[in-house]
């Protein structure tokens, strides 16, 4: 299939889009911001017969707090998230992660749904979504299901999303007033780079430098994002002082399972995962105490 | 082939092309607007930057069919000699261009950035705003200086007075 032979449909509503997705016997694919999809088309990896263009489907672009969750439309761009006062107050870790995605152009184009759907182990918003307990709503013409983000990814670029389904909503738990988060990334340069390792941390603080609950998720150190559950269980052992933080960082070195590739060796990734976690925890504690 | 309508640099335009052709190729080949350049072709260098509804994007990753009914501004739309924009004048005054390949993209990114600020931005803020635009010959010192010069000109002589 040549690029010049690919057709495009632009549905004007979600129901029309789901209707198009349900049509069997043809190869179609969704395209939103295009920051991954267009590149893959050029590389020859993705050559659908039809692009289903959802870039301007406005009903899927929103950030709202309703009941116990923050609802995010999948076509919300990274710029939308960076500028959202709601997310700045109640999901700071996601704002920090969105800021690390590419540079201005990519942040204006790329969407959160696309970042999830692409399922890169290095996707920057993904660890942030893990520590915010994200749930994904997947919809087809006849069915709707909601599942935790942990159950969505099955490997690099692979997800449980069916051919006729699309991500229609992202639900996250807002941070409590005593909650705070941080996103740390190591890339080859500051702007516009793919993560070598990244980590998102979210803590709920108690009195006296103690942490009541904490979540840690690493990117780029396994086939999918991973929660560092051993490290998490250590967060609540006592005061988050220098000694405890250093011990947690040591466990992180063992807990991540990276591979060597063109970007870095496995050992370097372990070292950096440990260092980023240690630095992130120090910075969080400093932020908490300066609040 | 599809017929696609959009507004480019203030004019309504219609092109007939494959819908998966990139907006960059449409601008350059179908409309003869060659300021926007292809370099990396995957959103890393910013040479193809254009504004869509006042937001800077990489036109090499926007497909023509996605640009339907959008308002697009290229570097030609920011300003053309003799009616240059203050940003372009500042790039000339500061000598902020060498081979010139990246310049139209940087002008477009700077335009989007300066439209949103009303103070003279710091070097750090400019580096963040232009982080998606690579220049391989001048280094960035003069580019940053030119953006600051443009900002100060904009503040001291607002557009209505110019």
Interface residues (C-beta under 8 A of the other chain):
Chain A: X3 X4 X5 X6 X7 X8 X10 X31 X33 X34 X35 X38 X39 X41 X42 X51 X53 X55 X56 X79 X102 X103 X104 X105 X106 X108 X109 X190 X191 X192
Chain B: X2 X18 X19 X20 X21 X22 X41 X42 X43 X44 X46 X49 X55 X56 X57 X58 X60 X61 X62 X63 X65 X66 X68 X109 X112 X113 X127 X128 X129 X130 X131 X132 X133
